[in-house]
Amino acid sequence: MLLKKITSLSLFFGLTLLVSCKDTVLPKPSSYLRLDYPEAQYAAFANNCPFAFDINEKAVIKGDKNCGFSITYPKMKATIYLTYKPVNGNIKNLLRDAQKLTYEHVIKADDILEQPYLNPDKKVYGMFYQVNGNAATNSQFYVTDSTKHFITGSVYFYAKPNFDSIMPAASYIKNDMQRLMETLKWK
């Protein structure tokens, strides 16, 4: 009788194991939301400041003191901050400060790419920095004519830095920043 019960139990567990052996179920890998943005349309922007540039029509620009600007992208929760400073024999200090600001992000950055910008016809010279990784800013730049004008710009997102999730928006705004540099004119 005991042997019959053991055989029945063994048969039951054997069948249970046989029936339950199916393909292993694995959890789905995490993914990110795909974000597509419309093609940028640009318009000229000028006011009483000593420079003018093109701006994305989807952005909202707000003037700050001393010809500084906040260019906001409400749908992307991002802002480009522009700062203007006159050059009064202090170009070395202004350049050092702009470079120092960029390289403060080296702690969180995976890589910082420098792209020089030279436009001798318009007397616009500068540097564009692309900061890769989970740094607070992903793109920064400065432009100058080296004698009178100096502008810095950087983009900040209102979200915890996670480069993978903000990469589409960061790329879109990076293109706008480069367009700003390329269309900048001194008055």
N, C-alpha and C positions, 0 to 999 in steps of 0.2 A: 504494500500500500504506500509506504514511504517512497519507494522507488517510483511508483506511478505519479505521485505528487511532484517529485523532483523532475521527472521527465516532462510533465505538463508545464511546470514553471519554466524549465529550460526552453521548451518549444515556444512558449508565450514570449519570453524575452528575446529569443532568436528571431521570431517573426516581427516583433516590435522593432528591433534593430534593423532588420532587413527593409521594412516598410519606411522607417524614418530616415534611411540613408538616401537623401536626395542631394541635389547640388547645394553647395554651401551658399548661404545667403550672406552677402557682404553689404555693409552700409554704403550708401552713395557718397562719393567724394564731395567735399564742400566746393562751392563754386561762387563766382561773383556775377552780379547783375551786369548784363551787357548794356552799355550806354552809347547811344548814337546821337550825335549832335548835328544840327543843320549846318550847311555850308555857311561860313562866315561872310557877311556883307559888311563892307567898311564905308565909313563916312569921315570926311575931314573934320577935325576938331581944332578950333582956335579960340582964344579969348585975349585978354590984355597981358598975358604972360609972354616972355620973350621966345616962345617956341610954339610950334603947331605939329600935329601928327594925325594919323588915321586911327579910328577906334571902331571896334566891332559894334554894329548897330544893336545887338542884343545886350550889350553891357550898359550899365548905368554909371555915369561919371559925376563925381561930386568934388568941387573945389575945396581945398583946405587952405590954411594960411601959407603965405610966402610961395605961391604957385606950386604947391603940392596938390596931388589929386588922389582920390580913391576911385578905382574903376571896379565896380562890383558886378559879379555874375550871380544873380539871385538863385537861379535854378541849380547852379553848381556849388553854391555855398562857398564862394571864393572871392577874394579881392586882390587886385594889384594895387600896391601902394607906390606912388611916384613922389619923389622928393627932389626939389630943385634947390640948388645952392649956387650963388654967383662965385666965380673964380676971382680971387683978389690976391694973386701971387701965392696961393695955397694949393695948387694943383697936386703936389706930391702928397699932402695930407689928405685931400679928398680921395685920391686914388687908393692910398693905404687904408683909409676907413672903409671904402667900398669893398676892397678885397678882404679885409678883416671880417666884415659882416658875412661874406659868403663862406669863408673858411671856419667860422664858428660852428657851422653845421657839419663839419668833418666827423664829429663824434658819432652821429647817427647816419651819416651818408655812406653809401657803398662806394660811390665814385662821384667825382665832380669833373665835368667836362667843360673846358674853356673854349669858346668860339670867338676869336677876335672879329671886330666889325670895323671896317674902314670905308668911308665915303668922302674922299678928298674934295669932290665937286660941291658937296653941301657942308663941308667942314664938320662932319660928324664922325667921331672915333669912339670906340668903346669895346666892351667885352660882354658876352652873354655867357652865363653860367647855367648849366643844367646839372642839378643836384639829384642823383639817383639814390634811392633808398628811402627810409622812413624819417627823413628830416622834416623840420617844420615848414620849409619852403622847398619847392621843386625847381624853381627858375628864378634867376636874378640877373640884373644887367646894370651897366652904367654906360652913359654916353656923355661926351664932352666935345667942345671945340678947342679945348686946352688953354683958352685965353680969357673967356668971359662966362661960360655956362657949364654946369655940371648937373646931370640928372641920374638918380638911381631908381631902380624899380625892382620889386619883389612880389611874388604871389604867395598868399597864405590861404589855406582852406580851413573852414570852420568845422573840422572833424579831426579825430585822432589820426596822426600820420600812419597810413597804411598804403604804401606806394601802389601795391597791386590793385586795390579797390578804387583809388582816385586816378589811376594812370590815364584813362580816356579823357577825363576833364583836364588833367595836368597837361596832356599833349595838346588839347584844343587851345588852352590858354597860353601855352608856350608859343604856339604859332601866332597868336595875337600880340604877344610881347615882341616877337621878332618883327612883325609887321610895324609895330609902333616904332621900333628902332630904325627900320629901313625907310620909313616915311617922315621921320622927324626932320623939321626945318627950323633953323634959328631965324629970328626976326631981326 
